[in-house]
């Protein structure tokens, strides 16, 4: 996934060289990583060894950018070293102190511009919830928060201790948390999650690709700190997909009902912090000549690398499980 970051670094390096700053893609990659994760990792090479989940999010074209704040302060710190090394490598005389400050700002501006152009983001739900990043995820997320401006994301606020501990950290525990929730659906009525799963047998798709329009809300990650209180909105990083059919002109046509569980937390200034609450967002995806969203969703569900699994729920205790994944197997012994 760090190859994605290198694309932005390569184009930024070309722009810098056009402005008489002798940067290579490799040296610029250090600054791209710094902009996205601050001091969470020491270098592009460390980010590559960890396989940090950088992604391209084309959905930002449709007016739904992820909340985030680039670490320009760390970029400026590292830009000075990068500029001096570039001068040494090419035999160019080092800039004066005034010129150096100007060049640092220019470098930072180019790096930010090309991150935005390539729509480069960090898949924060993976850092929070994937066992792969259990040892490093929170440390990295804490460094995405600017020391003076604070976090822009719920994940950054959680990692920095500004938001309460999450009720669950793995997919199985997410489902256990949700099983007895009576969550409000966008359509207005209330549904018990375990009963809905037992009756519909939906598929669970964890960490869908960022270009999957049907999965965009599971990557919600927003934090607001305003005078009267603080609030968080965080996707769990998975969606539930129920396959249905509907009659159109007397003919049965397929459709998919996509349910996205999200977490919300709000606390008024000076008040005690309450628990996280769950909410379900439901929308229908159907085949349409003007959109490939339905076909793309079916392709991703069939793709084995995303390990989609069909769920069921115990009618007695409400445990949600799937025998298709070892981490989701049934644990209860109800008859």
C-alpha positions in Angstrom: 0.0 0.0 0.0 3.0 2.3 0.3 3.3 2.1 -3.5 0.3 4.4 -3.5 2.1 7.0 -1.4 5.1 6.7 -3.8 2.9 7.8 -6.7 2.1 11.1 -5.0 5.8 11.4 -4.1 6.9 10.9 -7.7 4.7 13.6 -9.0 5.6 16.0 -6.2 9.3 15.4 -6.9 8.8 16.3 -10.5 7.1 19.5 -9.5 9.9 20.3 -7.1 12.6 19.7 -9.7 10.7 22.0 -12.1 11.1 24.7 -9.4 14.9 24.1 -9.1 14.7 21.9 -5.9 16.6 18.7 -6.6 14.3 16.2 -4.9 14.0 12.5 -5.8 10.8 10.4 -5.5 12.5 8.6 -2.6 13.3 11.8 -0.6 9.9 13.2 -1.3 8.2 10.0 -0.1 9.6 10.7 3.3 7.7 14.0 3.4 4.5 12.4 2.0 4.5 9.9 4.8 5.3 12.6 7.4 2.3 14.7 6.1 -0.1 11.8 6.6 1.2 10.3 9.9 3.4 12.9 11.4 6.1 11.2 13.6 4.1 8.0 13.8 6.8 6.4 11.7 10.3 7.6 11.3 10.6 7.1 7.5 9.0 5.8 4.3 11.0 2.6 4.8 9.4 2.0 8.2 6.0 2.7 6.7 6.7 0.2 4.0 7.8 -2.4 6.5 4.6 -2.0 8.5 2.6 -1.8 5.3 0.7 1.3 6.4 -2.8 1.3 4.9 -2.5 4.2 2.5 -5.4 4.4 0.0 -6.8 6.5 -2.8 -10.3 7.6 -2.1 -12.0 8.6 -5.3 -15.3 9.3 -3.4 -13.8 12.6 -2.3 -14.7 13.8 -5.9 -18.4 13.6 -4.8 -18.1 16.0 -1.9 -17.6 13.6 0.9 -13.9 14.1 2.0 -12.7 12.3 5.0 -11.9 14.5 8.0 -8.2 14.8 8.4 -5.5 17.3 9.1 -2.1 17.0 7.4 1.0 17.3 9.6 2.6 20.3 7.9 4.6 21.0 11.0 6.5 17.6 10.7 6.9 18.1 6.9 8.6 21.5 7.5 10.9 19.9 10.1 11.9 17.1 7.8 12.1 19.3 4.7 15.1 21.1 6.1 17.1 17.9 6.3 15.8 16.8 2.9 16.9 20.1 1.3 20.4 20.0 2.8 20.9 16.4 1.7 19.7 17.3 -1.8 22.3 20.1 -2.0 25.0 17.8 -0.7 24.1 15.1 -3.2 24.0 17.4 -6.2 26.9 19.7 -5.2 24.7 22.8 -5.0 25.6 25.4 -2.4 23.2 25.3 0.6 20.7 28.1 0.8 21.0 30.9 3.3 18.8 30.7 6.4 16.2 33.0 4.8 16.2 31.1 1.6 16.0 27.8 3.5 12.8 28.9 5.2 11.3 29.9 1.9 12.3 26.6 0.3 10.8 24.6 3.2 7.4 26.3 2.7 7.5 25.7 -1.0 8.4 22.0 -0.4 5.6 21.6 2.1 3.1 23.3 -0.3 4.0 21.0 -3.2 3.8 17.9 -1.0 0.3 18.8 0.3 -0.9 19.7 -3.2 0.1 16.3 -4.6 -1.4 14.4 -1.7 -4.7 16.2 -2.4 -4.4 15.6 -6.2 -3.8 11.9 -5.7 -6.6 11.8 -3.1 -4.3 10.0 -0.8 -5.6 9.0 2.6 -4.9 6.7 5.6 -7.4 3.9 6.1 -7.9 4.7 9.8 -10.3 1.8 10.6 -7.6 -0.7 9.7 -5.2 0.9 12.1 -7.9 0.9 14.8 -9.5 -2.5 14.3 -7.3 -4.8 12.2 -5.3 -7.4 14.2 -2.4 -6.7 11.8 -1.9 -3.2 13.3 -2.7 -4.1 17.0 0.8 -3.2 18.2 1.3 0.0 16.3 -2.1 1.4 15.1 -2.9 3.6 18.0 0.6 5.1 18.3 0.4 6.1 14.6 -3.1 7.5 14.9 -2.1 9.6 17.9 0.6 11.2 15.7 -1.9 12.3 13.1 -3.2 14.9 15.6 -1.5 18.3 15.4 -0.1 19.3 18.8 -1.6 22.8 18.7 -4.7 22.2 16.6 -5.7 18.9 18.1 -7.3 15.9 16.2 -9.7 16.2 13.3 -10.7 12.5 13.4 -12.4 10.4 15.9 -9.6 7.8 15.6 -7.0 10.4 16.4 -9.1 11.6 19.4 -9.4 8.1 20.7 -5.7 7.4 20.3 -4.9 10.7 22.0 -7.2 10.0 25.0 -9.6 12.8 24.1 -12.5 10.4 23.4 -13.6 7.4 25.5 -12.4 3.9 25.0 -14.2 2.0 22.2 -16.7 -0.7 23.1 -15.1 -3.2 20.8 -11.8 -3.6 18.8 -12.4 -6.7 16.5 -15.1 -7.7 14.1 -16.4 -10.4 16.4 -16.6 -8.0 19.3 -18.2 -5.4 17.1 -21.0 -7.8 16.3 -21.3 -8.8 20.0 -21.7 -5.2 20.9 -24.3 -4.7 18.2 -26.3 -7.8 18.8 -28.7 -6.4 21.4 -28.6 -2.9 20.1 -32.0 -1.5 19.1 -30.5 0.9 16.6 -32.3 3.6 14.7 -32.4 3.1 11.0 -32.4 6.0 8.5 -35.9 5.0 7.4 -37.1 5.9 10.9 -38.0 2.6 12.6 -36.0 0.6 15.1 -34.5 -2.8 14.6 -32.8 -5.3 16.9 -29.6 -6.2 15.1 -29.4 -9.9 16.1 -33.0 -10.5 15.1 -32.5 -8.7 11.7 -29.4 -10.9 11.0 -31.2 -14.1 12.0 -34.0 -13.3 9.6 -32.1 -12.0 6.7 -28.7 -13.9 6.8 -26.7 -10.9 5.4 -23.1 -10.9 4.3 -20.4 -9.0 6.2 -17.7 -7.2 4.3 -14.9 -5.9 6.4 -12.6 -3.1 5.2 -14.1 -2.7 1.7 -12.0 -1.0 -0.9 -12.1 2.8 -0.7 -13.6 3.1 -4.2 -16.6 1.0 -3.3 -19.4 3.6 -3.1 -21.7 1.3 -1.1 -19.1 1.1 1.6 -18.1 4.8 2.0 -19.9 5.4 5.3 -18.2 2.6 7.1 -15.0 4.7 6.8 -16.6 7.8 8.5 -14.1 9.3 10.9 -14.9 12.7 12.3 -14.2 14.6 15.5 -15.5 18.1 16.5 -14.4 20.1 19.5 -16.6 23.2 19.8 -17.3 25.6 22.7 -20.3 23.7 24.0 -18.9 20.1 23.7 -17.1 17.4 21.7 -18.5 14.8 19.3 -17.2 11.8 17.4 -18.6 9.9 14.4 -16.8 6.7 13.5 -17.5 3.9 11.1 -16.8 0.3 12.2 -15.0 -0.5 9.0 -17.5 -3.0 7.7 -20.9 -3.2 6.0 -23.7 -5.8 6.1 -25.2 -6.7 2.7 -28.6 -8.4 2.3 -29.6 -9.8 -1.2 -33.2 -9.3 -2.2 -35.3 -9.1 -5.3 -38.1 -6.7 -6.3 -40.6 -6.8 -9.1 -40.3 -4.3 -11.8 -43.0 -4.4 -14.5 -43.8 -7.9 -13.4 -40.2 -9.2 -13.6 -38.1 -10.0 -10.5 -34.9 -7.9 -10.4 -32.0 -8.3 -7.9 -31.0 -5.6 -5.4 -28.8 -5.3 -2.4 -29.7 -3.7 1.0 -26.5 -2.3 2.5 -26.5 -1.6 6.3 -23.7 0.4 7.7 -23.2 0.4 11.5 -21.5 3.5 12.9 -20.5 4.7 16.4 -21.4 8.1 17.8 -20.4 9.9 21.0 -21.2 13.4 22.2 -20.5 15.1 25.5 -21.4 18.6 26.6 -18.6 20.8 28.0 -18.2 20.1 31.7 -20.5 17.1 31.7 -19.6 13.5 32.4 -18.7 11.4 29.3 -21.5 8.9 28.4 -21.2 5.7 26.4 -20.8 5.3 22.7 -24.1 4.6 20.9 -24.7 2.7 17.7 -26.6 3.7 14.6 -27.5 1.8 11.5 -27.6 3.5 8.1 -29.5 1.5 5.4 -29.7 2.1 1.7 -30.6 0.1 -1.4 -28.2 -0.6 -4.2 -29.8 -1.8 -7.5 -28.6 -2.3 -11.0 -28.8 0.9 -13.0 -27.7 2.0 -16.5 -26.1 5.2 -15.1 -24.1 3.5 -12.3 -21.9 0.5 -11.8 -22.3 0.5 -8.0 -24.4 -2.7 -7.8 -22.0 -4.6 -10.1 -19.0 -3.4 -8.2 -20.5 -4.4 -4.9 -21.1 -8.0 -6.2 -17.6 -8.2 -7.6 -16.1 -7.2 -4.2 -18.3 -9.7 -2.3 -17.0 -12.5 -4.7 -13.4 -11.4 -4.4 -11.8 -13.8 -1.9 -9.2 -11.3 -0.7 -12.0 -9.4 1.1 -13.2 -12.6 2.9 -16.9 -11.7 2.9 -18.8 -14.1 5.1 -22.5 -14.9 5.5 -23.8 -14.2 9.0 -26.3 -15.9 11.2 -27.5 -15.2 14.8 -28.5 -17.5 17.7 -32.2 -17.2 18.3 -31.6 -17.7 22.1 -28.7 -15.5 23.1 -28.3 -13.3 20.0 -24.7 -14.2 19.3 -23.8 -13.2 15.7 -21.5 -15.6 14.0 -20.3 -17.2 10.8 -18.6 -20.5 10.2 -16.9 -19.1 7.1 -14.3 -17.3 9.1 -12.3 -18.7 12.1 -12.5 -15.4 13.9 -16.3 -15.3 13.7 -17.2 -18.9 14.6 -20.0 -19.6 17.0 -19.1 -19.7 20.7 -22.4 -20.1 22.4 -23.7 -23.6 23.3 -27.4 -22.7 23.1 -29.7 -25.5 21.9 
